[in-house]
Amino acid sequence: MPSLAPPRHRSTHQAKANAAHEWYVADVAGKTLGRAATRIASVLRGKHKATFTRHADTGDFVVVVNAEKIRLSGRKWTDKIYYDHSMFPGGTRAQSAEQLLARHPTALVERAVWGMLPGGPLGRRIASKLKVYAGPAHPHVAQQPRPLELA
């Protein structure tokens, strides 16, 4: 006969919203866009920590440098199209990855990482911890960022 006692549940760690955030700097020069963005999004989200909680912001800050030297494989420089819309009729604008990099050197990395984050208020809060710079210099030296290993 089965026991009528309630099932025993193991306690699960629930991170608080005021978790300590560290700073990392990722140099993406010569790295493939998708592989680098995956690692950056994981650190932003906090999945590299044992205290990861889905509904809380437990991730760290990531400073991305050398975004203008990112690499795409194959013919993606000309074939990958990014679409924007002005919200007016006929306001669709399309540009290739090459054109987007020329106009906004940080946009390729930002769009790739933002697409890997959850939607809604939590995703917007996590995305605000991403700092992308086209060149090797960044103003976050005072935070003493540690280097982030990208595969």
Buried (B, 14 or more C-beta within 10 A) or exposed (E): EEEEEEEEEEEEEEBEEEBEEBBBBBBBEEBBBEBBBBBBBBBBBBEBBEEBBEEBBBBBBBBBBBBBBBBBEEEBBEEBEBEEEEEEEEEEEEBBBBBBBEEBBBBBBBBBBBEBBBEEEBBEEBBEBBBBBBEEEBEBEEBEBEEBEBE
